[in-house]
């Protein structure tokens, strides 16, 4: 299998990761389930083991269970009996009332790692502009896993239109995310109520971005910023992989990056954040685009982007 994405669907322009099947807008949830490869359920069975390799002597292990796909019977993970499963259809149906009454629009959905991670992303309808027509749109991402690697997480994510750079929405007052551990039953209503704080944080988030776009940055500050975010020492051997990464980030910041010429980003702290986010989303080494997406949204890439934003905000003081 060339991709770990079994299937994916999207509306509008091709996503930055370039994966998935195109859908026309305003499709019902049932159509999304099929096209996004999410029209199956997570089933469970006993864990059995053979206690004697020379003879068939199978015994159960009652403290755990095996999760597997109903369509292919492929195993997904071994988890404790306390593990609460969130089904693929629950991920998409989470958006149903938001789409019908809240002005949301599903934009992309799919599975990662053969079904071990499930997610859907919807436009909230909120949009703002920084100087130079630098447009930022707000999205709501819901993701879960069935292998214990990710809590069921609903989080607000911003997308910079000119380059499709993605950045989790966060302010000093709110992380913009609600996380439900798999030891707790997923209650969509409670999650939406908790997300109410995140909706109100959009204005605060955009205020931070506007301030970043007004904070001019010297070349020395830019290099120190990249070194700090990457936790690299001042002295790096020329030609080393670390030196090449910092050189690449500097180039993205100084004109090579998508949208780096816009007034909001050129020579500013906002430009620093976008150099880092573009590097993670589009240039950082990854085995496949699937791994790149997984890292950029849920893994080390997401952590690196959040660190980049957090450190940029310290430049305002």
Secondary structure, DSSP 8 states (H G I E B T S, - for coil): ---S-S-EEEESS--TT--SEEE-SS--HHHHHHHTT--S-EEEEEEEEES-TTS--EEEEEEEEEEEETTT--EEEEEETT-----HHHHHHTTHHHHHHS--EEEEEEEEGGGTEEEEEEEEEEEEEETTTEEEEEEEEEEEESSSSS-EEEEEEEEETTTTEEEE---SS--SEEEE-TTS---HHHHHHHHHHHHHHHHHHHHHHHHHHH-B--HHHHHHHHHHHHT--S---TTSHHHHHHHHHHHIIIIISTTTTSTTTTTBHHHHHHHHHHIIIIIS--SSHHHHHHHHHHSHHHHHHHHHHHHHHHTT-
